[in-house]
Amino acid sequence: MKPTLWLPLIMGANVWVFALAQENPTEPLPAPKPPPSAAESYTVFAYNDLGMHCLNKDFSELCVLPPANTLRAQVIRRGSSPEIIFENLQVKYSVPGNTQSATKTNFWKYAKPLFGVQLPTNVGLFGFGLSGQMQPTSDRDYAAFGIPLTQITDAGVDDSYQLAKVDVFQSGVKVASTQNVVPVSWEMSCNQCHKATSRTTMEGSILVAHDKRHGTNLYAKRPVLCASCHADPALGAPGVSGVKSLSAAMHGAHALRMPDQTSENTCYACHPGPKTQCLRDVHKANGMTCSTCHGGMTQVANPARRPWQDEPKCGDCHRVPGHEYEQPGKLFRDSVGHNGVKCIVCHNSPHAIAPSSNPRDNVQAVTKQGHAGTIDTCTVCHTQRPSDPFNHTAHGD
């Protein structure tokens, strides 16, 4: 039985997608500029909810993840008491230098057998293309879900850290703009262990091995969506009752076969690879690795763990008196920390927490306030520096 498309579940669950990165900028980075003047009425911050989105390059045999990069933006009307604006504006996005994906991957050829829907060329599973208008959300921001971006630009450059552009319009007049990384990589290195044979591709050999070990008949049913059986909250896919989640199955099976579960290279065998190097933030600069926060593969494979929900929290390590961190039941990417401003606005995306070793990740901060790192210049949003002390709480209490 072919899987159906789980779009209502994905949207309703506010589940996000992942992303990854690499260097080699294809265009000059913008020069630093001073903080905005009092005459500038709006400012906008763009962000990815994940530090990297992984995807397959080829979909003819199996699909772990489709092209589906999510870009979000929060708009603030500047003033002595700044206000978050999430209606009555047009917020448009694009990825300069990347206007189509259908010549770079065969996803659209196999979208219907995999997801049960015939997609227009260069349109993703959520109805968004590589440019267009972001939609207001109940989370007091704007979003473009599932942008079908690949790591190959129109010029044929392999670039996992492309800059998206976000422009804000009021009554047809542009009032704010910004840039931030839309990280994406298909480096997942399954071929380190799984090899093509005389009768199968590398992906096909994975299906053959699955059939042999688990008594399935997947090779004959190609292409196969892994999440059709293994629950994957990243896709809003409920899976089959009694079958392990994709995260538990993948990490559990490979934990037994990877020699060093604490090595960053072990994680980079799949997430997404040693070239992309998606962990590039201030934690990495301080000597932390993937397993510092996430634990080893056996821990991640725990069947009691809820993938994409039970994640490390800032408050697990950071305990500044008077500071609030994630709200109960929410992850960093969804939490707010300064009068409703999302934490991710000031601190940047997971795995790219400011300052990042990748200059692209720092572009927004440098452009907004003249230096990399956390957005900590009050006049980026306030027209004059407030007299009261900065608060790191959800409601400013």
C-alpha positions in Angstrom: 0.0 0.0 0.0 1.4 3.4 -1.0 1.8 6.1 1.6 -0.5 9.1 1.6 0.7 12.7 2.1 0.7 13.8 5.8 0.6 17.5 5.2 -2.3 18.4 7.6 -0.5 16.5 10.4 2.8 18.2 9.6 1.3 21.6 9.6 -0.8 21.0 12.7 2.1 19.6 14.7 4.4 22.5 13.9 7.1 20.0 13.0 10.2 21.4 11.3 12.8 20.2 8.9 16.6 20.0 9.2 19.5 21.5 7.4 23.4 21.4 7.0 26.3 23.4 5.6 29.7 24.1 4.0 31.9 27.1 3.2 33.0 28.4 -0.2 30.9 31.6 -0.4 29.9 32.3 -4.0 29.3 36.0 -3.4 31.0 38.7 -1.2 29.6 39.0 2.3 28.0 42.4 3.0 30.1 45.0 4.8 29.2 45.8 8.5 27.0 48.8 9.0 26.0 50.8 12.0 22.8 50.0 13.9 19.7 51.4 12.4 18.7 55.0 12.8 15.6 56.1 14.6 14.0 56.8 11.2 13.9 53.1 10.3 10.4 51.9 11.3 10.8 48.1 11.0 13.4 45.4 11.3 13.1 41.7 10.3 15.0 38.7 11.4 15.1 35.5 9.4 16.0 32.1 10.8 15.9 28.4 10.1 14.4 26.2 12.7 17.1 23.7 12.3 20.8 24.1 11.8 20.8 21.8 8.8 18.3 20.1 6.5 19.3 16.7 5.2 17.8 15.2 2.1 18.3 12.5 -0.5 19.9 13.3 -3.8 18.2 10.4 -5.6 14.7 9.3 -4.9 14.3 6.4 -7.3 15.0 3.7 -4.7 14.1 5.2 -1.3 13.4 8.4 0.6 14.7 9.3 4.0 14.0 13.0 3.7 12.6 15.1 0.8 13.8 18.6 -0.1 12.0 20.7 2.5 13.8 23.6 4.0 11.8 25.8 6.4 12.5 29.5 6.6 10.8 31.7 9.2 10.9 35.4 10.0 9.9 37.7 12.8 9.1 41.3 12.1 9.4 44.0 14.7 8.1 47.6 14.5 10.8 49.7 16.1 10.0 52.3 18.7 10.5 53.2 22.3 8.4 50.1 23.0 9.0 47.8 20.0 6.1 45.7 18.8 6.1 42.3 17.1 4.0 42.5 13.9 2.5 39.4 12.4 -0.3 40.6 10.2 -1.1 43.2 7.5 2.4 42.9 6.0 3.8 41.2 2.9 6.9 39.1 3.7 8.6 37.7 0.6 11.5 35.3 0.4 14.0 34.1 -2.3 17.3 32.3 -2.5 19.4 34.5 -4.9 21.1 32.3 -7.4 18.9 29.3 -6.8 15.6 29.5 -8.7 14.9 25.9 -9.6 15.6 22.4 -8.3 14.0 20.0 -10.7 17.2 19.8 -12.8 19.3 18.9 -9.8 17.3 16.1 -8.2 14.7 13.6 -9.5 12.4 14.2 -6.5 9.4 15.4 -8.6 9.5 12.3 -10.8 9.0 10.1 -7.6 6.9 12.5 -5.4 3.6 10.7 -6.2 4.7 7.1 -5.5 6.5 8.3 -2.4 4.0 10.9 -1.0 0.8 10.3 -2.9 0.7 13.7 -4.5 1.6 15.0 -8.0 3.6 18.2 -7.3 4.1 21.1 -9.7 7.7 21.3 -10.8 9.9 23.2 -8.2 7.1 23.3 -5.7 7.6 21.5 -2.4 5.3 19.3 -0.2 3.8 22.3 1.6 3.0 24.3 -1.6 6.0 26.7 -1.4 8.6 27.2 -4.1 12.1 28.6 -4.1 10.7 32.1 -3.8 7.3 33.5 -2.9 5.4 35.0 0.0 5.7 33.8 3.6 2.6 33.2 5.5 1.7 34.5 9.0 1.6 31.8 11.7 0.0 31.4 15.1 3.6 31.6 16.5 3.7 35.4 15.8 6.0 35.1 12.9 6.0 34.4 9.1 7.0 31.1 7.5 7.7 29.4 4.2 7.4 25.6 4.9 9.2 22.9 3.0 11.1 25.1 0.4 12.4 22.5 -2.1 16.0 23.7 -2.0 19.1 21.7 -2.9 22.8 22.4 -2.3 23.5 23.0 -6.0 23.0 26.6 -7.2 21.8 27.5 -10.7 25.5 28.1 -11.6 26.3 24.5 -10.6 28.1 25.5 -7.4 28.0 23.0 -4.5 26.9 25.2 -1.6 25.2 24.0 1.6 25.1 27.4 3.2 23.2 29.6 0.7 21.8 32.9 1.9 18.1 33.5 1.6 16.7 37.0 1.3 13.6 38.2 3.1 11.9 41.5 2.2 9.0 43.1 4.2 6.5 45.3 2.4 3.8 47.5 3.8 1.2 48.7 1.2 3.6 47.8 -1.5 6.6 49.7 0.0 9.6 47.8 1.2 10.2 48.6 4.8 12.8 46.0 5.9 15.0 43.3 4.6 17.5 40.7 5.9 19.5 37.7 4.9 20.2 34.4 6.6 21.4 30.9 5.8 19.1 28.2 4.5 21.4 25.2 5.2 20.9 22.1 3.1 23.0 19.0 2.4 22.6 15.6 0.7 25.9 14.4 1.9 24.5 11.5 4.0 27.3 9.0 3.5 25.5 5.7 3.4 28.0 4.5 0.9 30.7 4.4 3.6 29.2 1.0 4.5 26.5 0.2 2.0 27.9 -0.6 -1.4 26.3 -1.0 -4.8 26.3 -4.6 -6.2 26.2 -6.0 -9.7 22.4 -5.8 -9.6 21.6 -3.0 -7.2 22.5 0.6 -6.5 23.8 1.6 -3.1 20.2 2.5 -2.0 18.9 -0.7 -3.5 21.4 -2.7 -1.5 20.0 -1.1 1.7 16.5 -2.3 0.7 17.8 -5.8 -0.1 19.5 -6.0 3.3 16.3 -4.8 5.1 14.3 -7.5 3.2 16.8 -10.2 4.2 17.0 -9.2 7.9 13.3 -8.3 8.5 11.4 -10.4 6.1 10.0 -7.4 4.2 9.6 -7.0 0.4 10.8 -3.5 0.0 13.1 -3.9 -3.0 10.2 -5.0 -5.1 8.1 -2.0 -4.0 10.6 0.8 -4.9 10.7 3.7 -4.4 10.1 3.3 -0.6 9.5 6.0 1.9 11.1 4.9 5.2 8.5 6.9 7.2 5.7 4.9 5.7 6.5 2.3 8.3 8.8 4.0 10.8 7.2 7.0 12.5 9.0 10.3 11.7 7.8 13.4 13.4 10.0 15.5 11.1 7.5 14.5 8.3 4.5 14.3 10.5 4.4 10.6 9.7 2.7 8.3 12.3 4.3 5.1 11.0 3.0 1.6 11.7 1.9 0.6 15.2 4.5 -1.7 16.8 7.3 -0.6 14.4 10.2 1.4 15.9 10.4 5.1 15.0 12.8 5.9 12.2 15.2 7.5 14.7 15.1 4.6 17.1 15.5 2.0 14.3 18.4 3.9 12.5 20.4 4.8 15.6 19.8 1.5 17.3 20.8 -0.6 14.3 23.9 1.5 13.5 25.1 1.9 17.1 26.0 -1.8 17.0 28.0 -1.3 13.9 29.8 2.0 14.6 33.1 1.6 16.4 33.1 4.8 18.5 29.7 6.1 19.6 31.1 9.3 21.1 33.0 10.4 18.0 31.7 13.4 16.1 32.8 11.5 12.9 30.2 8.8 13.9 27.4 11.3 13.7 28.8 12.8 10.6 28.5 9.5 8.8 24.8 10.5 8.4 24.2 14.0 9.8 25.0 14.8 7.1 28.7 14.4 6.6 32.3 15.4 7.3 32.3 17.9 4.4 29.2 19.7 5.5 30.3 20.0 9.2 26.9 21.2 10.4 28.0 21.8 14.0 29.6 25.1 13.6 28.5 27.3 16.4 29.8 28.7 19.7 29.5 25.3 21.4 31.8 23.8 18.8 34.3 26.6 19.4 34.2 25.7 23.1 35.1 22.1 22.5 31.7 20.5 22.5 30.6 17.7 20.1 27.3 16.2 19.0 27.3 13.7 21.8 27.9 16.4 24.5 24.3 17.5 24.1 22.6 14.5 22.4 24.5 11.6 24.0 25.7 8.6 22.1 23.8 6.6 19.5 22.5 4.1 22.0 21.0 6.9 24.1 19.4 8.5 21.0 18.0 5.1 20.0 16.1 4.7 23.3 12.6 3.7 22.2 11.1 5.9 25.0 12.7 9.0 23.4 10.4 11.1 21.3 12.4 12.0 18.2 12.4 15.8 17.4 10.6 16.4 20.7 13.0 15.2 23.4 15.9 17.4 22.6 18.6 19.1 24.7 17.5 22.3 26.4 19.5 25.5 27.0 18.5 25.4 30.7 20.2 22.0 31.0 23.5 23.8 31.2 22.8 27.6 31.3 21.6 28.9 34.7 21.9 32.6 34.8 19.9 34.0 37.8 16.8 35.8 36.6 16.9 34.3 33.1 14.2 32.1 31.7 15.0 29.6 29.1 12.7 27.3 27.0 9.0 27.4 28.0 7.5 24.1 29.3 6.9 21.7 26.5 8.7 23.8 23.9 12.1 23.6 22.2 14.6 26.4 21.8 13.5 27.0 18.3 9.9 27.6 19.4 10.5 29.5 22.7 10.5 33.2 23.3 12.8 35.0 25.7 12.5 38.8 25.5 8.9 40.1 25.6 7.8 37.6 23.0 10.9 37.8 20.8 11.8 34.3 19.8 15.1 33.0 21.3 16.3 32.0 17.8 16.0 35.6 16.6 18.9 36.8 18.8 20.9 33.5 19.2 20.5 32.0 15.7 19.6 28.5 14.7 20.5 25.3 16.5 24.0 24.1 15.5 24.7 27.7 14.4 24.3 29.5 17.7 26.1 32.8 17.4 28.8 33.4 16.7 29.3 30.7 14.1 32.5 29.7 12.5 30.7 30.0 9.1 30.7 33.7 8.1 27.4 33.2 6.3 25.6 32.5 9.6 26.9 35.8 11.0 25.7 38.0 8.1 22.4 38.9 9.7 23.9 40.0 13.0 26.8 41.9 11.3 24.3 43.7 9.1 21.9 44.5 11.9 24.4 45.6 14.6 27.9 45.8 13.1 29.3 42.7 14.7 28.8 39.0 14.9 27.4 37.1 17.9 24.1 37.4 19.8 21.9 40.3 18.8 22.7 42.4 21.9 22.5 46.0 20.5 19.3 47.4 22.0 18.9 50.0 19.2 18.4 47.3 16.6 14.8 47.2 17.8 14.5 50.2 20.2 14.7 53.7 18.8 16.6 54.7 21.9 18.4 52.6 24.5 15.9 51.6 27.3 16.7 52.8 30.8 15.4 49.6 32.4 17.7 46.5 32.4 17.5 43.9 29.7 15.2 41.0 30.6 15.6 37.4 29.4 12.1 36.3 30.1 9.1 35.4 28.0 6.9 38.3 29.1 9.3 40.9 30.4 8.4 40.3 34.1 
